[in-house]
Amino acid sequence: MILMISLLGLGAALLLLIAGYLLGAREGNKARESLRLLNRGFAKEIVQLRIKVATPKDNKDNNETLRAALQEILSPLVTRERLSYEMSRLESGAGQQRNLASVLDQMADKGNFSSVLLSDAQGWRIAASTATTDPERLGATASLLLLLADRIARDGSPAPLSLMLYDTGNTTTLCRLFSVNNQRMTLTVVANGSELTPAAIDPALVKLNAMLISSES
């Protein structure tokens, strides 16, 4: 009897142990499955974070800011190169005086100049663009700038090739000095703003020199 009771108790204990093991195994499987799902979620989030890090909004904003800054810095250079290119592509028409006026009109149009004047050493007008205002005053200014250039070069210093004036009205006057067959001349342009450079209209001298030499021959 005692043996029977002992066997029954041992069997019950074994069944209880097996049931606990099975229950633990099932719970372990559930826990492992939960961990797998959690890891998958973490993996997706990591991938999304990597994508964000590769192309963050801040970087895009920084790139746009840098691009805008570079454009602002390079814009004057691009403008000067464009002006130099346009000044080298001037075309002449028929008739000497008409040729000069046509070329100066093209300069005014391509360079966005309000006035373009070709004058002699005394400031007398040789030719002017159609829209040039007050050519006498502009010629007098060119003559004064020519005298100033002579004074600068009087002591053997390098002679100025061009002189510029920038006034309170945000207007720039550029006077380019040159000679044709030992006759001194000035090519003067007026533009709004301060983007002109001393050599801005130099390419136009090639056409003007050729035309002036042809007229004297």
Secondary structure, 3 states (H helix, E strand, C coil): CHHHHHHHHHHHHHHHHHHHHHHHHHHHHHHHHHHHHHHHHHHHHHHHHHHHHHCCHHHHHHHHHHHHHHHHHHHHHHHHHHHHHHHCCCCCCCCHHHHHHHHHHHHHHHHCCCEEEEEECCCCEEEECCCCCCHHHHHHHHHHHHHHHHHHCCCCCCCCCEEEEECCCCEEEEEEEEEECCEEEEEEEEEECCCCCCCCCHHHHHHHHHHHHHHHC
